Amino acid sequence: MMAPTLEAGNRRRVEPDPAAPTQGRPVPPAPQRKRKKDLFPYLLIAPATIMELLIHIIPMILGVWIAFIALTQLSIGNWVKAKFIGFENFVAGLSPSSPIGTQFYGALGRTLLFTVIVVALAWALGMFAAVLLSSSFRGRGLLRTLFLVPYALPSYVGTIAWAFMFNQRDGVINRFLVDDLGLLDHRPFWLLGSNAFWVMVIVTVWQFWPFAFLMLLAALQNIPGEVYEAAALDGASLWKQFTNITLPMIGQANSVLLLMLSLWIFNQFNVPYVLFGPASPPEATLISPLIYQQSFSNWNFGVGGAMSVLLLVVLLIASAFYIRLVMPKGKGPNA
């Protein structure tokens, strides 16, 4: 009889499994630890999520709902039971033949013009200051600090100071223009009529151009100095260096800056409210103050909510179009 033989090469050594339970060694509670690790990030963002819901999301949903109900001073006491009227508030706000529609379209066009002028001036001043202070010279730190004062100053404080200077017929502005410079032969009322629009432009540019300066200066610091040195050796003028080097290399920062400025200025409410009060002059009425007037002066919350929804839609469409047009598109794997 042949005895069974085992080949040494076919033998395998069985290694002990460290995860397998062994006698005398407790098994760690791995699932519980994993569950705690999974919940920890959500616990960190929970306070911010709750505040975002309470401050932005829920009020926005309520504002959309108000646009579809007949909410006036008669039904504000029990607004939950206000009558649902569908798109009647939108029809009242969009109909060119209605007084509210006329105000809405006039304020919309005025707001677009106001946004274009302020964004252009704020960007131009910010770019000029950023290019000027990007080079090293004596006193640059002091000028940087002074340029940021309007941005660091609270909005209401600065606007109240401007209102005080423009409001009085014998105020600082009229004395400077009439008595000191002799540019005007009379003392105009700046916060009335067509002058009110340009006062609003001046104050808003004064508030926002330091932010443009700060963003553009940070972008200019990332451009290597060797690029300008090589361009200067090739005979490129300062204007060609600006158009062919500076602007293309800060294109990303410019895109973000222009988008942020456009959204902020299109929604501008603080400056006209502090300058003119609850009721702006017809020549200086923007969209946001008009919504406030319809909601809290005329007690027509439904129409005010409809205008707010229309404003939200306009801004979303404009932002999406701008991002798709200006922002760089992602490249696919086969690009």
C-alpha positions in Angstrom: 0.0 0.0 0.0 1.3 3.4 -1.0 1.4 6.0 1.7 0.0 9.4 0.8 2.7 11.9 -0.1 2.5 15.7 0.3 4.7 18.0 -1.8 6.4 20.7 0.2 5.8 23.2 -2.5 2.1 22.8 -2.4 1.9 23.5 1.3 0.6 27.0 2.2 1.0 28.8 5.5 -2.2 30.1 6.8 -1.7 33.6 8.2 -3.9 34.7 11.1 -6.6 37.2 10.1 -6.1 40.3 12.3 -9.7 41.3 11.9 -11.0 37.9 13.0 -12.0 37.6 16.6 -9.6 35.7 18.8 -9.9 34.4 22.2 -9.0 36.9 24.9 -8.9 40.0 22.5 -12.0 42.3 22.4 -13.4 43.3 19.0 -13.3 47.1 18.4 -16.7 48.6 17.6 -15.7 49.6 14.0 -19.3 50.3 12.7 -20.0 52.7 15.5 -16.8 54.6 14.9 -17.5 54.8 11.3 -21.0 56.1 11.9 -19.6 58.8 14.2 -17.1 59.8 11.5 -19.8 60.0 8.9 -22.0 62.3 11.1 -19.2 64.7 12.2 -19.0 66.8 8.9 -22.8 67.2 9.0 -22.7 68.4 12.6 -20.1 71.0 11.6 -22.3 72.4 8.8 -25.6 72.1 10.6 -25.5 75.6 12.3 -24.7 77.3 8.9 -27.4 75.3 7.2 -30.0 76.2 9.8 -29.2 79.9 9.6 -29.2 79.8 5.8 -32.7 78.3 5.9 -34.0 80.8 8.4 -32.4 83.9 6.8 -32.5 83.2 3.1 -34.3 80.0 1.9 -37.5 80.2 3.9 -38.1 84.0 3.4 -37.5 83.5 -0.3 -40.1 80.8 -0.5 -42.5 82.9 1.5 -41.8 85.9 -0.9 -42.6 83.7 -3.9 -45.9 82.6 -2.2 -46.9 86.2 -1.4 -46.6 87.0 -5.1 -49.5 84.7 -5.8 -52.0 85.9 -3.1 -54.0 89.0 -2.5 -52.0 90.3 0.4 -52.8 93.9 1.3 -53.3 96.0 4.5 -56.7 94.4 4.8 -55.5 90.8 4.9 -52.0 91.2 6.5 -53.4 90.4 9.9 -54.2 86.9 8.8 -51.9 86.5 5.8 -52.0 82.7 5.9 -55.7 82.8 4.8 -55.2 85.4 2.1 -57.0 84.6 -1.2 -55.0 82.9 -3.9 -55.2 85.0 -7.1 -52.6 83.3 -9.3 -50.8 85.6 -11.7 -52.9 88.7 -11.2 -50.1 90.4 -9.3 -47.7 89.7 -12.1 -50.2 91.0 -14.7 -50.6 94.2 -12.7 -46.8 94.6 -12.5 -46.1 93.8 -16.1 -48.9 95.5 -17.9 -47.5 98.6 -19.6 -51.0 100.2 -19.5 -51.3 100.1 -15.7 -49.7 102.7 -13.5 -47.8 100.0 -11.6 -46.5 98.5 -14.9 -45.4 102.0 -16.1 -43.4 102.5 -12.9 -41.9 99.0 -13.1 -40.6 99.4 -16.6 -39.3 102.9 -16.0 -37.5 101.7 -12.8 -36.1 98.7 -14.7 -34.6 100.8 -17.5 -33.3 103.3 -15.0 -31.7 100.5 -12.9 -30.0 99.0 -15.9 -28.6 102.5 -16.9 -27.6 103.1 -13.3 -25.8 99.7 -13.1 -23.9 100.2 -16.3 -22.7 103.7 -15.4 -21.7 102.8 -11.8 -20.0 99.5 -12.8 -18.0 101.2 -15.6 -16.9 104.1 -13.4 -16.1 101.9 -10.4 -14.1 99.5 -12.5 -12.2 102.3 -14.3 -11.2 104.0 -11.0 -10.3 100.7 -9.4 -8.2 99.7 -12.4 -6.4 103.0 -12.5 -5.6 103.0 -8.8 -4.5 99.3 -8.9 -2.1 99.9 -11.8 -0.8 103.0 -10.2 -0.1 101.3 -6.8 1.1 98.0 -8.2 4.6 99.5 -8.6 6.8 100.3 -5.6 7.3 104.0 -4.6 7.4 106.0 -1.4 4.1 106.5 0.3 2.4 103.6 -1.5 1.2 102.0 1.8 -0.5 105.3 2.9 -2.3 105.6 -0.4 -3.5 102.0 -0.3 -5.0 102.7 3.2 -6.6 105.9 2.1 -8.2 104.3 -0.9 -9.8 101.6 1.2 -11.5 104.1 3.6 -14.8 104.3 1.7 -15.0 100.5 1.6 -14.2 100.2 5.3 -16.6 102.9 6.3 -20.2 101.7 7.1 -22.5 102.3 4.1 -25.1 104.3 6.1 -22.5 106.5 7.7 -20.9 107.5 4.4 -24.3 108.0 2.6 -25.6 110.2 5.4 -22.4 112.4 5.1 -23.0 112.7 1.4 -26.7 113.5 1.9 -25.8 116.2 4.3 -23.3 117.8 1.8 -25.8 117.6 -1.1 -29.0 118.4 0.8 -28.4 122.0 1.9 -28.5 124.7 -0.8 -25.7 126.4 1.0 -23.9 123.2 1.8 -20.4 122.0 1.0 -21.0 120.9 -2.6 -22.7 124.1 -3.7 -20.1 126.3 -2.0 -17.3 124.3 -3.6 -18.8 124.4 -7.1 -20.3 128.0 -7.0 -18.1 130.0 -4.7 -14.7 128.3 -5.0 -14.6 127.0 -8.5 -17.2 129.2 -10.2 -18.5 126.3 -12.3 -22.1 127.1 -11.6 -23.9 130.4 -11.5 -26.7 129.2 -9.2 -27.2 126.8 -6.3 -29.1 123.8 -7.5 -31.2 121.4 -5.4 -29.2 118.2 -5.8 -31.7 115.7 -4.3 -34.6 116.7 -6.5 -35.4 116.1 -10.2 -32.8 114.8 -12.6 -29.9 115.8 -10.3 -31.0 113.1 -7.9 -30.0 110.3 -10.3 -26.4 111.7 -10.7 -26.0 112.2 -6.9 -27.0 108.6 -6.5 -24.4 107.6 -9.1 -21.6 109.6 -7.4 -22.3 108.2 -3.9 -22.5 104.6 -5.2 -19.3 104.8 -7.2 -17.6 106.3 -4.1 -18.7 103.3 -2.1 -17.8 100.5 -4.5 -14.7 101.6 -6.4 -12.4 100.6 -3.4 -13.6 97.0 -3.7 -12.8 97.0 -7.4 -9.4 98.4 -6.5 -8.7 95.8 -3.9 -9.7 92.9 -6.2 -7.7 94.2 -9.2 -4.7 95.0 -7.1 -4.6 91.4 -5.7 -4.9 90.1 -9.3 -2.1 92.3 -10.5 0.3 91.1 -7.8 0.2 87.6 -9.4 1.6 88.8 -12.8 5.4 88.2 -12.9 7.4 91.3 -13.4 9.6 89.5 -15.9 6.8 89.6 -18.4 6.7 93.4 -18.4 10.5 93.6 -18.6 10.5 91.4 -21.7 7.7 93.4 -23.3 9.6 96.7 -22.6 12.8 95.2 -24.1 10.7 94.4 -27.2 9.6 98.0 -27.5 6.0 97.6 -26.3 4.4 100.8 -25.0 2.6 101.1 -21.7 -0.7 100.9 -23.4 0.2 97.8 -25.3 1.5 96.2 -22.1 -1.8 97.0 -20.5 -4.0 95.6 -23.3 -1.8 92.6 -24.3 -0.5 91.5 -20.9 -2.4 93.0 -18.0 -6.0 92.6 -19.1 -5.6 89.0 -20.5 -3.8 87.8 -17.4 -6.4 89.2 -14.9 -9.4 88.0 -17.0 -10.6 85.6 -14.4 -10.6 88.3 -11.6 -12.2 90.8 -13.9 -15.1 88.4 -14.7 -15.8 87.7 -11.1 -15.5 91.4 -10.2 -17.9 92.6 -12.9 -20.4 89.9 -12.0 -20.4 90.8 -8.3 -20.5 94.5 -8.9 -23.4 94.2 -11.3 -25.5 92.1 -8.9 -24.8 94.3 -5.9 -25.5 97.6 -7.8 -28.6 96.3 -9.6 -30.0 95.4 -6.1 -29.0 98.8 -4.6 -31.3 99.9 -1.9 -29.2 101.5 0.9 -28.0 104.5 -1.0 -31.4 105.7 -2.5 -33.2 105.0 0.8 -30.7 107.0 2.9 -30.5 109.8 0.4 -34.2 110.3 -0.4 -36.1 108.4 2.3 -38.9 105.8 1.7 -40.1 107.6 -1.5 -37.4 108.3 -4.1 -37.9 111.0 -6.7 -39.4 109.6 -10.0 -36.2 110.4 -11.8 -34.1 108.4 -9.3 -36.4 105.5 -8.5 -34.7 102.1 -8.9 -36.2 98.6 -8.7 -35.5 97.8 -5.1 -36.8 101.1 -3.7 -39.9 100.7 -5.9 -40.5 97.2 -4.4 -40.2 98.7 -1.0 -42.7 101.5 -1.9 -45.3 99.1 -3.2 -44.9 96.8 -0.2 -44.6 99.1 2.8 -45.8 102.5 1.6 -48.8 101.4 -0.6 -49.4 98.2 1.5 -49.6 96.1 -1.7 -47.5 93.2 -0.6 -48.7 90.9 -3.4 -47.5 93.3 -6.2 -44.3 93.9 -4.3 -43.7 90.1 -4.1 -44.4 89.7 -7.8 -41.9 92.4 -8.6 -39.3 90.7 -6.3 -39.9 87.4 -8.2 -39.5 89.2 -11.5 -36.3 90.8 -10.3 -35.0 87.4 -9.1 -35.7 85.9 -12.5 -34.0 88.7 -14.4 -30.9 88.4 -12.2 -30.7 84.7 -12.6 -31.0 84.8 -16.4 -28.4 87.6 -16.6 -26.0 85.8 -14.3 -26.3 82.5 -16.2 -25.8 84.2 -19.5 -22.8 86.1 -18.2 -21.2 83.1 -16.7 -21.7 81.0 -19.8 -20.4 83.8 -22.0 -17.4 84.9 -20.0 -16.3 82.1 -17.6 -14.0 79.5 -19.1 -15.6 76.3 -20.2 -14.4 73.0 -18.9 -12.4 70.8 -21.3 -13.4 67.3 -21.9 -11.0 64.4 -21.9 -10.6 64.4 -25.6 -9.9 68.1 -25.9 
